[in-house]
Amino acid sequence: RLSRVEGRGGPAAASADAGTPGFESLPETRPTDSPGVVLELPEVRPEVVADTQTTGLGTTSTAPVQRIVDPAAEKALYDQAFEALQGGRYAEASRRFQNFLDQYPTGEFAGNAAYWLGESYYVTQNYRMALDVFRDLLVRYPNSSKVGDALLKIGYSHFELREWDEAERTLNDVVQRYPDTTLSRLAQGRLRSLRAERR
């Protein structure tokens, strides 16, 4: 399914992109492309929310209210979205990842959720929507382990939209930022395809 969806230039199909795992081989719950990196469950952490209370003098004051974030509930919601993605239920996955980000915009898995949300659009050829999500990831989650992958997919999306200049600029950026990595090799392969397309 994914090979057919990504077509001529997708990371699961292009010869230059050989070795890139498709969704069939995605990690079960905590996707990361950094070997040896394991996302650990976050500790229960209080979220400070302003709450207006009335004092005895009839005036109001703002006092912090502790809202406890349940890490088990957060992870369960993420897992449900990721399972939908693994199962090829891309529309459902998109909804679930968006719902996760609405509820946990700064959560433990927020960066990964944003990446897989973009990926759910990319594999269904909604390249413009994918671009918006991947770009937003770079701004909102600059320390995420998915930043490099998102940058690569921005280049891929421009390629699929035949926006050659933007694709070339982004893919060259990947090569420069991540030398001697799989990301760099994938970007170089897509650059070769791009030059062939522009002839």
C-alpha positions as CSV (number, residue, x, y, z in Angstrom):
1,R,0.0,0.0,0.0
2,L,2.7,2.5,1.0
3,S,4.8,1.8,-2.0
4,R,1.9,2.5,-4.3
5,V,1.0,5.7,-2.4
6,E,4.4,7.2,-2.4
7,G,4.9,6.4,-6.0
8,R,7.9,7.3,-8.0
9,G,9.8,9.2,-5.4
10,G,8.6,8.0,-2.0
11,P,11.1,6.8,0.6
12,A,9.7,3.3,0.4
13,A,9.8,3.0,-3.4
14,A,12.7,4.9,-4.9
15,S,15.9,3.0,-5.5
16,A,17.9,5.9,-4.2
17,D,15.9,5.6,-1.0
18,A,16.5,1.9,-0.5
19,G,16.7,0.9,3.1
20,T,14.2,3.4,4.4
21,P,11.7,1.5,6.6
22,G,8.1,1.6,5.5
23,F,5.3,1.7,8.1
24,E,5.3,-2.1,8.1
25,S,8.5,-2.0,10.1
26,L,7.8,1.0,12.3
27,P,8.5,0.7,16.0
28,E,5.4,-0.1,18.0
29,T,4.9,2.9,20.2
30,R,7.9,5.2,20.5
31,P,9.2,5.9,17.0
32,T,12.6,7.4,16.8
33,D,15.3,7.4,14.2
34,S,18.1,7.8,16.6
35,P,19.6,4.3,17.4
36,G,19.7,3.6,21.1
37,V,17.4,6.4,22.1
38,V,14.5,5.3,24.2
39,L,11.8,7.7,25.2
40,E,11.0,7.1,28.8
41,L,7.6,7.7,30.4
42,P,7.4,11.2,31.8
43,E,7.0,11.8,35.5
44,V,3.7,13.1,36.7
45,R,4.1,16.8,36.2
46,P,1.9,19.7,37.4
47,E,0.6,22.2,34.9
48,V,0.1,25.6,36.4
49,V,-3.1,27.2,35.3
50,A,-4.2,30.7,36.4
51,D,-7.4,30.6,38.4
52,T,-9.2,33.8,39.5
53,Q,-10.4,33.7,43.1
54,T,-12.4,36.3,45.1
55,T,-10.8,37.6,48.3
56,G,-12.6,38.6,51.4
57,L,-12.4,42.3,50.4
58,G,-14.3,41.7,47.2
59,T,-11.3,41.9,45.0
60,T,-9.9,39.2,42.8
61,S,-6.5,37.5,42.8
62,T,-4.9,35.0,40.5
63,A,-3.6,31.9,42.1
64,P,-2.0,28.9,40.5
65,V,-4.1,25.7,40.3
66,Q,-2.3,22.4,40.0
67,R,-3.5,20.2,37.1
68,I,-2.0,16.8,37.1
69,V,-1.1,15.3,33.7
70,D,-1.5,11.6,33.7
71,P,1.4,10.1,31.7
72,A,-0.4,6.8,31.2
73,A,-3.4,8.5,29.6
74,E,-1.0,10.6,27.4
75,K,0.8,7.5,26.2
76,A,-2.4,5.6,25.6
77,L,-3.7,8.4,23.4
78,Y,-0.5,8.4,21.4
79,D,-0.4,4.7,21.1
80,Q,-3.9,4.6,19.7
81,A,-3.0,7.1,17.0
82,F,0.2,5.3,16.1
83,E,-1.6,1.9,15.9
84,A,-4.1,3.5,13.4
85,L,-1.1,4.7,11.3
86,Q,0.5,1.2,11.4
87,G,-2.8,-0.3,10.4
88,G,-3.0,1.9,7.3
89,R,-6.0,3.8,8.7
90,Y,-4.5,7.1,7.7
91,A,-7.6,9.4,8.0
92,E,-8.2,8.0,11.5
93,A,-4.5,8.4,12.4
94,S,-4.6,12.0,11.3
95,R,-7.6,12.7,13.5
96,R,-6.1,10.9,16.5
97,F,-2.7,12.6,16.2
98,Q,-4.3,16.0,15.9
99,N,-6.4,15.2,18.9
100,F,-3.3,14.2,20.8
101,L,-1.5,17.5,19.9
102,D,-4.6,19.5,21.0
103,Q,-4.6,17.8,24.4
104,Y,-0.8,17.5,24.9
105,P,0.9,20.2,22.8
106,T,4.0,20.2,25.0
107,G,3.8,16.5,26.0
108,E,6.5,13.8,26.0
109,F,5.4,12.5,22.6
110,A,4.3,15.8,21.0
111,G,7.3,16.1,18.5
112,N,6.8,12.5,17.3
113,A,3.0,13.0,17.1
114,A,3.5,16.0,14.9
115,Y,5.9,14.1,12.6
116,W,3.5,11.2,12.2
117,L,0.6,13.6,11.6
118,G,2.6,15.0,8.7
119,E,3.5,11.5,7.5
120,S,-0.2,10.5,7.5
121,Y,-0.8,13.3,5.0
122,Y,2.3,12.6,3.0
123,V,1.5,8.9,2.3
124,T,-2.0,9.9,1.2
125,Q,-0.5,12.4,-1.2
126,N,-1.8,15.5,0.6
127,Y,1.5,17.1,0.1
128,R,0.5,20.7,0.8
129,M,-1.0,19.7,4.2
130,A,2.1,17.6,5.0
131,L,4.3,20.6,4.3
132,D,2.4,22.8,6.7
133,V,2.7,20.1,9.5
134,F,6.4,19.4,8.9
135,R,7.2,23.1,8.9
136,D,5.2,23.6,12.1
137,L,7.2,20.8,13.7
138,L,10.5,22.6,13.0
139,V,9.1,25.8,14.7
140,R,7.3,24.2,17.7
141,Y,9.6,21.3,18.4
142,P,13.1,22.3,17.4
143,N,14.7,19.8,19.8
144,S,12.7,16.8,18.6
145,S,14.5,13.8,17.3
146,K,12.2,14.1,14.3
147,V,13.5,17.5,13.0
148,G,15.9,15.9,10.5
149,D,13.2,13.6,9.2
150,A,10.7,16.5,8.9
151,L,13.2,18.5,7.0
152,L,13.8,15.7,4.6
153,K,10.0,15.3,4.1
154,I,9.7,19.0,3.4
155,G,12.1,18.4,0.5
156,Y,10.2,15.3,-0.6
157,S,6.9,17.2,-0.5
158,H,8.2,20.0,-2.6
159,F,9.5,17.4,-5.0
160,E,6.1,15.8,-5.3
161,L,4.6,19.2,-5.9
162,R,7.2,19.8,-8.6
163,E,8.4,22.9,-6.8
164,W,12.0,22.2,-7.9
165,D,13.8,25.2,-6.4
166,E,12.3,24.7,-3.0
167,A,12.9,21.0,-3.1
168,E,16.6,21.4,-4.1
169,R,17.2,24.0,-1.5
170,T,15.7,21.9,1.3
171,L,17.4,18.7,0.3
172,N,20.8,20.4,0.0
173,D,20.1,21.8,3.5
174,V,19.6,18.2,4.8
175,V,22.9,17.1,3.2
176,Q,24.8,19.9,4.8
177,R,23.2,19.5,8.3
178,Y,23.4,15.7,8.4
179,P,26.5,14.6,6.6
180,D,27.3,10.9,6.4
181,T,23.9,9.8,7.6
182,T,21.0,8.0,6.1
183,L,19.1,11.3,5.9
184,S,21.9,12.7,3.8
185,R,22.0,9.7,1.5
186,L,18.2,9.9,1.0
187,A,18.4,13.6,0.2
188,Q,21.2,13.0,-2.3
189,G,19.2,10.3,-4.0
190,R,16.2,12.6,-4.3
191,L,18.4,15.4,-5.6
192,R,19.6,13.0,-8.4
193,S,15.9,12.3,-9.3
194,L,15.2,16.0,-9.2
195,R,17.9,16.8,-11.7
196,A,16.7,14.1,-14.0
197,E,13.1,15.5,-13.8
198,R,14.3,19.0,-14.6
199,R,16.0,18.0,-17.9
